[in-house]
Amino acid sequence: MFQLTRTQVLALVRKSHKAQIIVFACAVLLIATVTIAYNAKTIEAHIDGQTVHVTTIYGTVGEALAHSNLKSYPEDIVNPSRDTLVTKGLKVEVTRSIPVHLLVDDQTFMTRTPAKTVGEALVDLSERYGLQIKDVDEVSTLRTAAVTDQMEIKVRRAIPILVRADGKVIDTYIAPRTVADALTKLGIVLGIKDKVSLPLDHMLVPSEQVQVVRVEERVDTVKSEIPFQNVTQPADYPVGLPDKIVSRGSKGLQEQTVKLTFEDGKEVDREILGQRVLTPPTNEVISRGAQTSISRGGTTINFKRAYVMRATAYCIPGGTTKTGASVRWGVIAVDPSVIRLGENVYVEGYGQARALDTGGAIKGNRIDLYMNSTEAALSYGVRNVMVYVQ
């Protein structure tokens, strides 16, 4: 068999240019392989509950992961961080991000998040995209729910509203919706007759107020008294004297069917649907004086009104009355609020007189009769008399 010695091979290489190139390439490859083998480091990556060993010549964790066979996304959480220098035996924790669809009002984001729950995802995405999602905003899924692959999360920004209902004030936030939908969302059920301060199809705007008035209608049977009437009949005694009761009246009793309307527990209207009398009332009969004339000593005295008065007597010779007239027989003192000054009167037991004077003690139904002597005045004393104002 044909064989070449080492010396022959070297001689052949020196003479062949192509052979020289091959030898040089092999040498470079050998040097590179030795260099790589010397610089290569292995890190331990924990991903999705599995441990994967990654051998790399790159200097940082981020570069090592990016040039490995592992799929890595910018949204993944890497600990220690991606710019950490690779050292031999370094352990790296990778929390995979999940693709989700986020809809905030009229904005749509096709993105990824490493968050485990919807609430955590909203915090992450809100900070990342500057969305300022608040805790009061409405979310289509419970914030405590686990994030799943390709999950759709809808967020509706809430506005402040104030609702008064059932004696309570609900100061809350809610996504824009009609009044009817807002009340349903708050668990407020409307009755057929209930009143709402805004139309049910009205779309709420920030800081709007809604008043719910509960309306209740009830039909009751109510018993009530029927007042009696006063029936007056003329009597044969002077006009002005107190009325006399001939027969006392008594109240009746009636039963009414009433429709009562209440607003928030307060009665605002009542309608009588029907009624019947259980006991009729009895009228009270009163006799009233109708006599306007009397006969005294064969003379007829006509009068407008009669009084029973407390009478006294006085005597002040040469005195002057309130009206400026001189005192004399037939002058009497009266209370002007009862008998006007200047009125002609007839006093039983005294005769014709005229009201021309007043007195400090003469108040109400009292008169003071002038006498011609002190003895006569003292003798008269105090008595009740009939006074007829003509």
Secondary structure by P-SEA (a helix, b strand, c coil): cccccaaaaaaaaaacaaaaaaaaaaaaaaaaaaaaaaabbbbbbbcccbbbbbbbccccaaaaaaacccccccccccccccccccccbbbbbbbbbbbbbbbccccccccccccccaaaaaaaaaaaaccccccccccccccccccccbbbbbbbbbbbbbbbccccccccccccccaaaaaaaacccccccbbbccccccccccbbbbbbbbbbbbbbbbbbbbbbbbbbbbcccccccbbbbcbbbbbbbbbbbbbbbbccccccccccccccccbbbbbbbbbbbcccccccccbbbbbccccccbbbbbbbccccccccccccccbbbbccccccccbbbbbccccccccccccccccccbbbbbbccaaaaaaacbbbbbbbcc
